[in-house]
Amino acid sequence: LHSVVSHPSTAKDIVVSDSQGSVFVVDWRVDEDPSERYRGLSIAQLIDPRALADARTGMQTVWGGSLSWNLVDPNLIGAAYGSRYSIWDMRELQGGKPTYSGSAFPHGIHRFRWSPISTTLFAISSHSPLEDAAILIQDTRFDKLDPRRIVLKPRPHRVRDFDWLRGSGVGVAEPRIVAAVGRKVMVVDIGREAFQ
């Protein structure tokens, strides 16, 4: 297992991802009663078919499983595996296959994070020192356009972790991302144009 996330709108469900292309929506409160063992804890299993196939055939060179649950819409779950990211809409389950997917950073995606104020905006970061320490911001409404690339430091630096900052306080209207790069914490205004 690689990541686990909860959502403030539900006290019973969590989402868990493994490193090989599977995401599980789990009711953690189900008793492990022997008569219900056949059911298990899983409510739904979502899969990234390419990541699952690569893992099973030994073709996967970069393991992943970074997971994020959209705070605005609990039906949206996103994950990153290798150089690919996938988004599932629980209202449109297609046999567990992603509703939306794409690729970025050829050497591997490290983190996937939904914007805390949008159902369409997410960010991903690279895991490899062969890439710049960069974050890509993508809007699913404009999937044919290239994502916005924010380079924080040149290679061999890399983004260790990042998260979205919620706008709070007087005069804070611009979306921001905070990132750990090397020994520094950087706050980046991504600009209003990322939402348009």
C-alpha positions in Angstrom: 0.0 0.0 0.0 1.2 3.5 -0.8 -1.3 6.2 0.2 -4.4 6.6 2.4 -6.7 9.6 2.6 -9.9 10.4 4.3 -12.6 13.0 3.5 -14.2 15.5 5.8 -17.7 14.7 4.4 -17.6 11.0 5.5 -16.6 9.4 8.8 -16.8 5.8 7.5 -15.0 5.8 4.1 -11.3 6.0 3.3 -9.4 5.7 0.0 -6.3 3.5 -0.2 -3.9 3.1 -3.2 -1.3 0.5 -3.8 1.8 1.0 -5.9 0.6 -1.1 -8.8 -2.4 0.7 -10.2 -5.3 -0.1 -7.8 -7.3 2.3 -5.6 -9.8 1.0 -3.0 -12.7 2.9 -1.5 -13.0 1.2 1.9 -15.6 1.3 4.7 -13.2 1.0 7.6 -16.0 0.5 10.2 -17.2 -2.9 8.8 -16.6 -5.6 11.4 -14.5 -8.4 10.3 -17.2 -10.9 11.1 -16.4 -14.3 9.6 -19.8 -14.5 8.0 -19.0 -11.3 6.0 -15.4 -12.1 5.1 -16.4 -12.7 1.5 -17.4 -9.1 1.3 -14.2 -7.6 2.8 -13.9 -4.0 3.5 -13.8 -2.7 0.0 -16.7 -0.7 -1.4 -15.2 -0.2 -4.8 -11.9 -1.0 -6.6 -10.7 1.5 -9.1 -7.8 0.7 -11.5 -5.4 2.4 -13.8 -5.3 -0.3 -16.5 -1.9 0.7 -17.9 -0.2 0.9 -14.5 -1.7 -2.4 -13.5 -0.5 -4.0 -16.7 3.0 -2.5 -16.4 3.2 -3.8 -12.8 2.1 -7.3 -13.7 4.5 -7.6 -16.7 7.5 -6.1 -15.0 7.4 -3.0 -17.3 6.9 -0.6 -14.4 10.1 1.3 -13.8 8.8 4.0 -11.5 6.4 2.9 -8.7 3.8 5.3 -7.5 0.4 5.6 -5.9 0.1 9.2 -4.7 -3.6 9.7 -4.0 -5.9 12.7 -3.5 -9.6 13.0 -2.7 -11.2 16.2 -4.0 -12.4 18.3 -1.0 -15.1 20.1 -3.0 -16.6 17.0 -4.6 -16.2 13.6 -2.7 -17.0 11.7 -5.9 -13.6 12.7 -7.5 -10.5 10.7 -6.7 -7.1 11.2 -8.4 -3.9 9.2 -8.3 -0.5 9.1 -10.0 1.4 6.0 -11.2 4.7 6.3 -12.9 4.4 9.0 -15.5 0.6 8.8 -15.6 -2.2 10.3 -13.6 -5.8 9.2 -13.4 -9.0 10.6 -12.2 -12.1 8.7 -11.3 -15.6 10.1 -10.9 -17.6 7.7 -8.6 -20.8 8.8 -10.3 -19.5 7.3 -13.6 -17.9 4.1 -12.7 -16.8 2.4 -15.9 -15.8 -0.9 -14.6 -13.3 0.9 -12.3 -11.4 2.5 -15.2 -10.5 6.2 -15.0 -12.8 8.9 -16.2 -9.8 11.0 -17.2 -6.1 10.2 -17.5 -3.0 11.7 -18.9 0.8 11.7 -18.7 3.4 14.1 -17.6 6.9 13.9 -16.2 8.5 11.0 -18.1 10.7 10.0 -15.1 7.8 9.7 -12.8 5.1 11.7 -10.9 5.7 12.0 -7.2 2.6 13.8 -5.8 -1.0 14.4 -7.0 -3.0 17.0 -5.2 -6.5 18.4 -5.8 -7.1 22.1 -5.4 -9.1 22.6 -2.2 -11.5 25.1 -3.9 -12.0 23.5 -7.4 -13.4 20.3 -8.8 -11.3 20.6 -12.0 -7.9 21.9 -10.9 -5.1 19.7 -9.7 -1.3 19.8 -9.4 1.4 17.1 -9.8 5.1 17.2 -9.1 8.1 15.3 -10.4 10.0 12.7 -8.4 13.2 12.6 -10.5 16.4 14.8 -10.1 16.6 14.5 -13.9 13.7 17.0 -14.1 13.6 20.5 -12.7 11.9 21.0 -9.3 8.6 21.7 -11.0 4.9 21.5 -10.4 2.4 21.1 -13.2 -1.1 22.7 -12.8 -3.8 21.0 -14.9 -7.4 21.9 -15.4 -9.6 19.0 -16.5 -11.9 21.4 -18.4 -9.0 22.1 -20.8 -7.4 18.7 -21.1 -6.2 19.4 -24.6 -4.1 22.4 -23.4 -0.6 21.9 -21.9 -0.6 22.2 -18.1 0.9 25.3 -16.5 4.5 24.5 -15.5 5.9 26.2 -12.4 9.7 25.7 -12.1 10.8 26.3 -8.5 14.5 25.4 -8.9 16.6 23.9 -11.7 17.7 20.3 -11.6 19.0 18.4 -9.7 16.7 19.9 -7.1 13.3 18.2 -6.7 10.0 18.9 -5.0 9.9 16.7 -1.9 6.3 17.5 -1.1 3.7 20.2 -1.8 0.2 21.2 -0.9 -2.3 23.9 -1.8 -2.9 26.8 0.6 -6.4 27.9 1.0 -7.1 31.6 0.6 -7.6 33.0 4.1 -7.1 36.4 5.6 -7.6 39.9 4.2 -6.5 40.3 0.6 -5.6 36.7 -0.1 -7.6 35.8 -3.2 -4.9 34.2 -5.4 -4.4 30.4 -5.2 -1.1 29.4 -3.7 1.0 26.3 -3.4 3.6 25.7 -0.7 6.4 23.3 -1.6 9.4 21.7 0.1 12.4 21.9 -2.2 15.7 20.9 -0.8 16.1 22.6 2.5 13.6 25.4 1.7 9.9 25.9 2.0 8.6 28.0 -0.9 5.2 29.7 -1.3 4.1 30.3 -4.9 1.2 32.4 -6.1 0.0 30.5 -9.1 -2.1 33.3 -10.4 -5.8 33.7 -11.1 -5.3 32.7 -14.8 -4.9 29.1 -13.7 -8.6 29.1 -12.8 -9.8 30.7 -16.1 
